[in-house]
Amino acid sequence: MSDPDAEREATVERLMERLSGFVQGIGMSGNEAREIIKRVIEADPTAGDGDLMAKARTWMLIALG
């Protein structure tokens, strides 16, 4: 049996790494980006990485509003 919290944190770390260039490019702090990624995962925990990354990018751009 796997630990859902550990899996979620691993997903957060994986997405943070993959989105790091985007986050830097829009001038967002790592902490802000991490919180958005966590919220995206909470909103759709069954989504794949590609969908989560697309949603996270969108939410980050909205947050810069």
C-alpha positions in Angstrom: 0.0 0.0 0.0 1.4 3.4 -0.9 1.2 6.6 1.0 -1.0 9.1 -0.8 0.8 12.1 0.8 4.2 10.8 -0.3 2.8 10.3 -3.8 1.3 13.8 -3.9 4.6 15.3 -2.7 6.5 13.4 -5.4 4.1 14.7 -8.0 4.6 18.3 -6.7 8.4 17.9 -6.9 8.2 16.4 -10.4 6.0 19.2 -11.7 8.1 21.9 -10.0 11.2 20.5 -11.8 9.4 20.4 -15.1 7.8 23.8 -14.8 10.9 25.6 -13.3 11.8 27.4 -16.6 8.2 28.6 -17.0 8.0 29.8 -13.4 11.3 31.7 -13.8 10.2 33.1 -17.1 7.0 34.6 -15.7 8.9 35.9 -12.6 6.9 33.9 -10.0 8.5 32.7 -6.8 9.0 29.0 -6.2 6.8 29.1 -3.1 3.9 30.6 -5.0 4.3 28.1 -7.8 4.5 25.2 -5.4 1.2 26.3 -3.7 -0.5 26.6 -7.1 0.7 23.1 -8.1 -0.6 21.7 -4.8 -4.0 23.3 -5.4 -4.1 22.0 -9.0 -3.4 18.4 -7.8 -6.1 18.8 -5.1 -8.6 19.9 -7.7 -8.0 16.9 -9.9 -6.0 14.2 -8.1 -6.5 11.6 -10.9 -5.1 13.8 -13.7 -1.9 12.9 -15.5 1.2 15.1 -15.4 0.5 16.7 -18.8 -3.0 17.9 -17.7 -1.7 19.0 -14.3 1.1 21.0 -15.9 -1.3 22.7 -18.4 -3.7 23.6 -15.5 -0.8 24.8 -13.4 0.5 27.1 -16.1 -2.9 28.6 -16.6 -3.5 29.1 -12.9 0.0 30.7 -12.6 -0.8 33.1 -15.4 -4.1 34.0 -13.8 -2.4 34.6 -10.5 -0.1 37.1 -12.1 -3.2 38.9 -13.3 
